[in-house]
Amino acid sequence: MNATPASVSAAPEAEHDVLFRVVNRVAIVTLNRPAALNALSHAMVRELAVLLERVRSDDDIVALVLEGAGPKGFCAGGDVRALYQLARDKARDGANGWQQFFVDEYRLDYRLHTFSRPIVALLDGVTMGGGMGLGQAAALRVATSRTKIAMPETRIGLLPDVGATHFLAKMPVEMELYVGLTGATLGGADAVHCRLADACVPAEWLDGYEARLAAAQWTGDVHAALREIFVAPCHEAGDGTLASFAPLIVRHFDRRARVEQIVASLRADLEREHTQPERAWLEATLDALTHHSPTMLEVTREALLRGRQMTLAESFRMELGIVGRAIGEGDFCEGVRAHLVDKDRKPRWAPATLVEVRPERVQHFLASPWRGEAHPLADLGA
């Protein structure tokens, strides 16, 4: 978008998938595909990169706010259907191929993580996949009473990417494995508990943020002033439920256990007496680990463990290789077909069970397809 905020009228700007305006020296970028829960197309990723450079080069701008249009979602992730079609068409290479989408997305996310000015992400509503890649880069991540955070990629034959092998490591390892493998959906308070949000506020509190922003003074600590605008008064929007399951998560998601062993542990535990909420949690967790892609569950487990020892740039490089193998020779197309295209909910994974996933197959997915400087993200950072 080339027009300046002052020269753009409401009607034509509504046609854009990314909106940009400046309020009192703060740039506001709005993902504007509410009917698609603001899912990211390749064009949107490219536009966001252009706008980020525009903000970086404007010395008058003191901060950046990322938000989603509509009340239902910040960003539901990447445009998986478009990626599926490209994969079906064998359109990997070139400027518009599926590989370049991930290269561009990861570069954008990395630039957000390393941006020189404070970023605020309003994680209101559905915030999944690519939305987490954007949101987790922010210095202030604001969840709400409507927030639904998840990294559900193993369900469609991918792994939690967009830097997830790095940012999920903020949690204890057992919680990271639980969230990353099962794709469990977290509410706002749970997101704070898991260190994936800095605050949780009632959704209505954000409705008037522009008026508070317009009245702000930027003479002192900008981050503190932003927190006053977006968090204060800091009413928690209800209590989370995840903390109550922490003992079960620690018991079953041992870092030394393969997913096959975690499943066996859950099954054995279901034979014991439990409260109704505990039994429901055990059943839901077992259901996820026995229905998501067996290969990508084991690959994801290993990638999450490796990511705990990696820099952000190293995590992005590892994820790009894994995603490439998952789309080019793995379960991705079948997962999307089953859950989003045909919607029969009966993916034919290859192999079909965890028992059949060979260690050498897992290592193949984790081995980089590129050598050194040939990696598309070789220059990303240390």
Beta strands, then each sheet from edge to edge (+ up, - down):
strand 1: 18-23
strand 2: 26-31
strand 3: 63-68
strand 4: 73-75
strand 5: 119-123
strand 6: 126-128
strand 7: 140-144
strand 8: 148-150
strand 9: 199-201
sheet 1: 1+ 2- 3- 5- 7- 9-
sheet 2: 4+ 6+ 8+
end
